[in-house]
């Protein structure tokens, strides 16, 4: 099978002749998307030839930051030959997301979802969660994917993980806590506690922090630090938990360590963190003051 199709499968489990325009994007109905979600769209031999010509020998050899115009033109040539090739639409969208042009990029990724929702609806949901930050739309996509595909993976985390992140960003803390506790418990059962992901623990700790469960948050943050001892974002929020618990000296020492580790680059280490700040990720360049209580005035 054509190598791009193999790449798309990994990402998911973890016809007109005119030049394409985002203004003409028509997204398929929800019923059509759900029907197609159950299996990948097959790539035809003719489509393989187009992708080899316009990706292997064309756009993928270009630095789209430097040669953006040529990159776009090469993709458009392929789409002019067959506008139903979902991977070409995704490749048209991807640089735009990395450049922060979310609305424009979404018009292209919608086309990829139309022609191959199995591969690209989970990806679109991820983009909505981490890049575009349209959290309710992201939840809708993830829930649709979960209904058909189960709680599968995209970009190294489950659909429920990302739904919980969206819930955190919408201040639906109880829902986020419940979902993340289930995720952490499931990972511990399936893989052993040693392989529970530190990011799942970070966000579980954040849900408890937001709910004022500071002792529980500290316990969860400690589990995350066992896996990633220099994780500055965890240290930062744990220091505020300690402060709220009256453990001021511990809090001050941990805050200083967090700042040192944060400025050394020990932060969230997801691949896409270089493009977008993740929820609750600390902007260390903005942290200039020592730990302060900020207690309400009486």
KAWORA-V727171 format. One record per backbone hydrogen bond with DSSP energy under -1.0 kcal/mol. NH is the residue of the N-H (numbers start at 1). CO is the residue of the C=O. If there is no record, write none. Layout:
BEGIN
NH|CO / NH|CO
END
This chain:
BEGIN
6|2 / 7|3 / 8|4 / 9|5 / 10|6 / 11|7 / 12|8 / 13|9 / 14|10 / 24|21 / 25|22 / 33|29 / 34|30 / 35|31 / 36|32 / 37|33 / 39|36 / 48|44 / 49|45 / 50|46 / 51|47 / 52|48 / 53|49 / 54|50 / 55|51 / 56|51 / 57|52 / 59|54 / 60|55 / 61|58 / 62|59 / 67|63 / 71|67 / 72|68 / 73|69 / 74|70 / 75|71 / 76|72 / 77|73 / 78|74 / 79|75 / 80|76 / 81|77 / 82|78 / 85|82 / 86|84 / 89|85 / 90|86 / 91|87 / 92|88 / 93|89 / 94|90 / 97|93 / 98|94 / 99|95 / 100|97 / 101|96 / 102|100 / 105|101 / 106|102 / 107|103 / 109|105 / 110|106 / 112|108 / 113|109 / 114|110 / 115|111 / 116|112 / 120|116 / 121|117 / 124|120 / 125|121 / 126|122 / 127|123 / 128|124 / 129|125 / 130|126 / 131|127 / 132|127 / 134|128 / 138|134 / 139|135 / 140|136 / 141|137 / 142|138 / 143|139 / 144|140 / 145|141 / 146|142 / 147|143 / 148|144 / 149|145 / 150|146 / 152|150 / 153|13 / 154|157 / 157|154 / 159|152 / 162|158 / 163|159 / 164|160 / 165|161 / 166|162 / 167|163 / 168|164 / 169|165 / 170|166 / 171|168 / 172|167 / 173|171 / 176|172 / 177|173 / 178|174 / 179|175 / 180|176 / 181|177 / 182|178 / 183|179 / 184|180 / 185|181 / 186|182 / 187|183 / 188|184 / 189|185 / 190|186 / 191|187 / 192|188 / 195|192 / 196|193 / 201|197 / 202|198 / 203|199 / 204|200 / 205|201 / 206|202 / 207|203 / 208|204 / 209|205 / 210|206 / 211|207 / 212|209 / 213|208 / 214|212 / 217|213 / 218|214 / 219|215 / 220|216 / 221|217 / 222|218 / 223|219 / 224|220 / 225|221 / 226|222 / 228|224 / 231|228 / 232|266 / 235|231 / 236|232 / 237|233 / 238|234 / 239|235 / 240|236 / 241|237 / 242|238 / 243|239 / 244|240 / 245|241 / 246|243 / 247|242 / 248|246 / 251|247 / 252|248 / 253|249 / 254|250 / 255|251 / 256|252 / 257|253 / 258|254 / 259|255 / 260|256 / 261|257 / 262|258 / 263|259 / 265|262 / 266|261 / 267|265 / 273|270 / 275|272 / 276|272 / 281|278 / 284|282 / 286|283 / 288|286
END
